[in-house]
C-alpha cells in the first residue's frame, strides 16, 4: 500500500494590497496568501491543501502545519472514510497541540489544511472530485467522520444518521442536476469599499447581466457612504435582485442595529459579520432587533461548537461556512449536519485564495447528500486569483459549474508556486529591489 | 529616551511528562513549556514575558511572537498607560495578523506575551511590581488601556470608569493589607489524576495543615474512580474545607450534569471546565442544572468577548482568568472590569510555567483598584517549577505573599534558559542520547 512519505509546506503570497481588491472595513490592505501543503506519497498522486491568510503571519500558519508532520508522514495513503476519520481524530486529539487552541485559530486551520489535503489525495485515488467522492459514502461512513464531542445537546449521532438517511433517496438525481446546472453563485465583486461609486454601479449592472441573483456590498466604513452606495446598488439592480451587505465585524451590538436601520429602506437581504464572530449572544440580539433582515456569519467562526450555539440561539438565518477556517472536510460535515438539523441554509464564504475552488465541493455535496436542498442557498463568488489553480472554479450564468477533475481543487500551478513563494519568489524579490 | 532595540524569543520546555504531575483527563502527558520573550533595550532594564504551552507546538507559539517584532522593535520604552495602551492597540489592530485569530489562539497568546513583557519593562523602570504599578494609575488611565470593542452591550467605558472610581477610596489600605497578609491561595497539588489514592489523601491532609481553605481534584477520567477519590478527599479534609473539581473540558452538557450529580453528595464547591471553553450556552445549561454547585471556567477562554457572554448568560459563578491566554494585562483588565460589573468573583488559573508568578499581580491589583473585594476569591497554587524564576511565587499559610520586586515576575534564570531550551539544551539532548 502506498504511504505518505513527506509533507511540504510553502508560504505563498499574492501582493493584492497593491490594488484595492479585497478591501473592507476591517481589512484595508490584504495580501491574499496561502500556507500551502503537499502530502507526498511513494506511489500514485500527491495530496494538496491550504490555509488562507491575508499576508503577515502566513509564516506562522505554515509553521503550525509543519507541527502536524509527525502525525501524517508514514501513514498509509488514506482511501476511505475510516482512514480519513482516523487522521482527523489523531490531529485534533494531540493533547499537547490542543493547548494551542483548543480547536481554533492558527492551530486549527493547520488541521483543516492537512485534513483537506488528505481528502484531496483520497479523492484523486478514487478518480472523483471530492464532492462526488463524499456523496458516494453511506450515511454510516459519513457519520463516522464526525467528532460529536460538544455537539450532543444539539445534534446526536443518531439524529445525524437520520438526516443522512433521509437524503439518500434522490442522491443520484441531485448529482445529475448539479452536473447539468451547477450551483447558484452570488457576486461580491461590485462591493469592495475601495471602489468608486461609478465602478460599483458598473460592476453591479454587469453582475445582473452575468446572471447573478444576488450581489454583496462591503459596509461599515462610513455610514453616509454606505447609505449612498446601497442606494446606488439598489437603483442599479432593481427590486428583484438581492443585495446583501457585509460589515466584516466592524460593529458593537448597538451600532450594528443603528447602522442597519439606516440601510433597511434599501432592503438588504442579509447583514454579514455585524460584530465579533465569537459573540453568539450579540448576533442573537442583532437578529432579533433587525428581523426580517437576516443575520449571516461564519467565515471567522472557529469551530463547530460556536456554529452550534449560533444555531441554538437563533442568532443566524444564513450559515457561512469556510473551507479553510475549521478542521477540514470532517468538521465542515458536522457543520452541514447542524445546519440541516436547524433548517438554516448554508451559503459558504469564498474568495481569498482557493476558497471558491474548495467550497463548491462542500455545497454540492450538501445538496447531494446532506440537506438535499438548494433553496435560498448560494456560494460567494469573487473572480480573483483563479488562474493560479490547476482546477479553477468557473462561474457562468451566475452558477458554479460542477468540478469534475479528481480531488479537492486546491492544487496550484508550479509556476505560481515558484513566482509567489514568500519572501524568496521573484514576485517579492523584484518588488523589494524596485 | 531609551528604545526597544531587539526582541529575543526562546522555546523553553520542561520534561514534566516524565512524572505524572500535571496529568488530567484531557492532558495526560504535558511537557510544561514557555515561549519566552525578552524585549531588549538600549538602556535600563529589559522586559520579560511568556506564553504557556504544554509541549509540542511551543515552536509555533514562538513563531507567532516573532511575527510581532516589527511592531515592537524601535519603539520608545513604554513607561505609562498611554504607551502601554498604544502598544496593545497596535498589536491587536494589525489587520493582516488579525486574520489568524481574530483575537484567539496562538496569535492572541503571542500578543499577550509581548504586552505583558512591555508591562514588565514599564514596571521595572518605575521600580514597582506590576500590581502596584497598575494600582497607582488613575481610573482614567486604566480605562484608556481597555479595548471596549464588542463589550459595549455589557460594559461601557463610563461604567468601567464608575467601577474604578468607586474603588478609589481605600486603595492605600487594601495595598497595605495585601503587603501584610498576601492573597488567599487554593491548592491543586493533591488532585492530579495520575496520583494514587494514598498520595491524594496524604497531599490533601498536608494542604489543610499548610493552611489552604480549598483543594481541587481533577475528574473526568472514570466515574467510579472520581466518586472514590472525591469521597477520600472529603473525608480527609472534613466539611469545612472547600473541595473543587476540574474536568478539563472532558464532557458534553448531559454527561457533565450526570457525572456531577454523582459527585454532588460530597459537596463539590465548583465544577471547573465541565465542557468546551467555547460553549457559553452549554455552560449556562450546566449551571442551571447543577445549582448550587458553581460552574467555573476561563483558563482556555480565548478573549474578553467570550467572558462577556459567559457573564451575560449567567453561565459561570467563578471567573478563572489566565495571565497568558488572552491579550495580556490590558485585556485582563477588561475581564476584571466585566467580572466586577457582573459581581462574579475572579479566581485565576495558575500552575503551568510562570502562571503563578504572573497572575498574583492581577488578583492583587483587582483587590486594590478594581473590585475592591477579596471575598470568595483565591488564586490557584501548584508548587511546581517556581525555582526557575528570579522572582518566584511564594505561598505560606495558604496565602500568596505580595511580590515586591519590580516587574511582572516572568523572568527566568539564565541557567534555566540554557538548560531547558528546546531542542538544543542539555536537558533535551542528554535525554535523546540516553
Interface residues (C-beta under 8 A of the other chain):
Chain A: X26 X27 X28 X29 X30 X31 X53 X54 X55 X56 X57 X59 X60 X61 X63 X64 X67 X94 X95 X96 X97 X98 X99 X100 X101 X102 X103 X104 X105 X106 X107 X108 X109 X149 X150 X151 X152 X153 X249 X252 X253 X254 X275 X276 X277 X278 X279 X280 X281 X282 X285 X300 X302 X303 X305 X306 X308 X309 X312 X313
Chain B: X26 X27 X28 X29 X30 X31 X53 X54 X55 X56 X57 X59 X60 X61 X63 X64 X67 X94 X95 X96 X97 X98 X99 X100 X101 X102 X103 X104 X105 X106 X107 X108 X109 X149 X150 X151 X152 X153 X249 X252 X253 X254 X275 X276 X277 X278 X279 X280 X281 X282 X285 X300 X302 X303 X305 X306 X308 X309 X312 X313
